[in-house]
Amino acid sequence: MEKAVGNTLREARNRRKIDLPQVEEATKIRIRYLRAIENEEWDVLPGDAYVRAFIRTYASFLGLDGERLAEEHRREVGASRRNAAGASHGSHRERWRWACPLPWSRF
């Protein structure tokens, strides 16, 4: 099993003995976002497109394959969202059936 994206980035940064202020200076990504990425606190970050761009930039700065890590993140987050949505809300059609009853459905 592969390591999580945040852990991979943190370990690479620590191996290179680079601290977060140095990463912020070089990448222009705020420290609070860098910490959120490393801790995989995705809800702290502004949005999926930004997160993927931040991951690509951060990884490239560390000499890692940014595209691969951004894609890995997309798969991980997508899978967890699908699991959460399926477990808690039922199907899309089922949710909307009760939220928006159609006038002809009474007949």
C-alpha positions as a LaTeX table, in Angstrom:
\begin{tabular}{lrrr}
\hline
Residue & $x$ (\AA) & $y$ (\AA) & $z$ (\AA) \\
\hline
Met1 & 0.00 & 0.00 & 0.00 \\
Glu2 & 1.28 & 3.46 & $-0.90$ \\
Lys3 & 1.79 & 6.17 & 1.69 \\
Ala4 & $-0.71$ & 8.98 & 1.90 \\
Val5 & 0.10 & 12.13 & $-0.07$ \\
Gly6 & 0.56 & 14.36 & 2.98 \\
Asn7 & 2.87 & 11.90 & 4.68 \\
Thr8 & 4.94 & 11.49 & 1.50 \\
Leu9 & 5.43 & 15.26 & 1.25 \\
Arg10 & 6.27 & 15.66 & 4.95 \\
Glu11 & 8.83 & 12.84 & 4.86 \\
Ala12 & 10.48 & 14.24 & 1.72 \\
Arg13 & 10.68 & 17.71 & 3.30 \\
Asn14 & 12.15 & 16.32 & 6.52 \\
Arg15 & 14.72 & 14.22 & 4.62 \\
Arg16 & 15.89 & 17.38 & 2.86 \\
Lys17 & 15.94 & 19.28 & 6.18 \\
Ile18 & 13.69 & 22.02 & 4.82 \\
Asp19 & 11.31 & 23.83 & 7.15 \\
Leu20 & 7.85 & 25.11 & 6.23 \\
Pro21 & 8.85 & 28.81 & 6.05 \\
Gln22 & 11.40 & 27.87 & 3.37 \\
Val23 & 8.75 & 26.00 & 1.42 \\
Glu24 & 6.37 & 28.94 & 1.74 \\
Glu25 & 9.02 & 31.35 & 0.47 \\
Ala26 & 9.88 & 29.18 & $-2.53$ \\
Thr27 & 6.38 & 28.06 & $-3.52$ \\
Lys28 & 4.28 & 31.03 & $-2.33$ \\
Ile29 & 1.89 & 28.55 & $-0.66$ \\
Arg30 & 0.87 & 29.73 & 2.81 \\
Ile31 & 2.18 & 27.74 & 5.75 \\
Arg32 & $-1.32$ & 26.98 & 7.02 \\
Tyr33 & $-2.10$ & 25.31 & 3.67 \\
Leu34 & 1.20 & 23.40 & 3.69 \\
Arg35 & 0.40 & 22.10 & 7.18 \\
Ala36 & $-3.12$ & 21.17 & 6.10 \\
Ile37 & $-1.73$ & 19.23 & 3.12 \\
Glu38 & 0.80 & 17.38 & 5.27 \\
Asn39 & $-1.90$ & 16.56 & 7.85 \\
Glu40 & $-4.45$ & 15.78 & 5.13 \\
Glu41 & $-6.94$ & 18.28 & 6.52 \\
Trp42 & $-8.56$ & 18.82 & 3.14 \\
Asp43 & $-11.49$ & 20.85 & 4.53 \\
Val44 & $-9.04$ & 23.64 & 5.55 \\
Leu45 & $-7.98$ & 24.15 & 1.93 \\
Pro46 & $-9.80$ & 26.39 & $-0.53$ \\
Gly47 & $-10.95$ & 23.79 & $-3.09$ \\
Asp48 & $-9.99$ & 20.72 & $-5.09$ \\
Ala49 & $-8.39$ & 22.59 & $-8.00$ \\
Tyr50 & $-6.25$ & 24.62 & $-5.60$ \\
Val51 & $-5.32$ & 21.54 & $-3.58$ \\
Arg52 & $-4.11$ & 19.67 & $-6.66$ \\
Ala53 & $-2.12$ & 22.72 & $-7.80$ \\
Phe54 & $-0.61$ & 23.12 & $-4.32$ \\
Ile55 & 0.34 & 19.43 & $-4.23$ \\
Arg56 & 1.96 & 19.62 & $-7.69$ \\
Thr57 & 3.91 & 22.74 & $-6.74$ \\
Tyr58 & 4.98 & 21.46 & $-3.32$ \\
Ala59 & 6.01 & 18.06 & $-4.68$ \\
Ser60 & 7.95 & 19.59 & $-7.57$ \\
Phe61 & 9.80 & 21.86 & $-5.15$ \\
Leu62 & 10.82 & 18.75 & $-3.19$ \\
Gly63 & 11.93 & 16.94 & $-6.35$ \\
Leu64 & 8.96 & 14.56 & $-6.37$ \\
Asp65 & 6.52 & 13.74 & $-9.17$ \\
Gly66 & 3.85 & 16.38 & $-8.56$ \\
Glu67 & 1.49 & 15.07 & $-11.24$ \\
Arg68 & 1.50 & 11.58 & $-9.75$ \\
Leu69 & 0.85 & 12.84 & $-6.22$ \\
Ala70 & $-1.93$ & 15.19 & $-7.36$ \\
Glu71 & $-3.58$ & 12.30 & $-9.20$ \\
Glu72 & $-3.17$ & 10.04 & $-6.17$ \\
His73 & $-4.85$ & 12.70 & $-4.02$ \\
Arg74 & $-7.71$ & 13.01 & $-6.50$ \\
Arg75 & $-8.30$ & 9.24 & $-6.37$ \\
Glu76 & $-8.09$ & 9.08 & $-2.55$ \\
Val77 & $-10.42$ & 12.00 & $-1.96$ \\
Gly78 & $-12.83$ & 10.91 & $-4.69$ \\
Ala79 & $-13.09$ & 7.42 & $-3.23$ \\
Ser80 & $-13.64$ & 8.69 & 0.30 \\
Arg81 & $-16.33$ & 11.14 & $-0.87$ \\
Arg82 & $-18.13$ & 8.42 & $-2.82$ \\
Asn83 & $-18.04$ & 6.14 & 0.23 \\
Ala84 & $-19.30$ & 8.89 & 2.53 \\
Ala85 & $-22.08$ & 9.93 & 0.15 \\
Gly86 & $-23.21$ & 6.37 & $-0.44$ \\
Ala87 & $-23.24$ & 5.49 & 3.23 \\
Ser88 & $-25.03$ & 8.54 & 4.55 \\
His89 & $-27.36$ & 9.83 & 1.87 \\
Gly90 & $-28.47$ & 7.03 & $-0.41$ \\
Ser91 & $-28.57$ & 7.41 & $-4.16$ \\
His92 & $-28.81$ & 10.73 & $-5.95$ \\
Arg93 & $-32.22$ & 9.83 & $-7.39$ \\
Glu94 & $-33.53$ & 8.75 & $-4.00$ \\
Arg95 & $-32.49$ & 12.02 & $-2.34$ \\
Trp96 & $-34.13$ & 14.21 & $-4.97$ \\
Arg97 & $-37.31$ & 12.17 & $-5.13$ \\
Trp98 & $-38.31$ & 13.45 & $-1.68$ \\
Ala99 & $-36.77$ & 16.90 & $-1.97$ \\
Cys100 & $-38.48$ & 17.79 & $-5.25$ \\
Pro101 & $-41.73$ & 15.89 & $-5.73$ \\
Leu102 & $-43.03$ & 16.11 & $-9.27$ \\
Pro103 & $-46.63$ & 17.23 & $-9.74$ \\
Trp104 & $-47.48$ & 14.16 & $-11.88$ \\
Ser105 & $-46.09$ & 11.74 & $-9.30$ \\
Arg106 & $-49.35$ & 11.95 & $-7.31$ \\
Phe107 & $-51.38$ & 10.26 & $-10.04$ \\
\hline
\end{tabular}
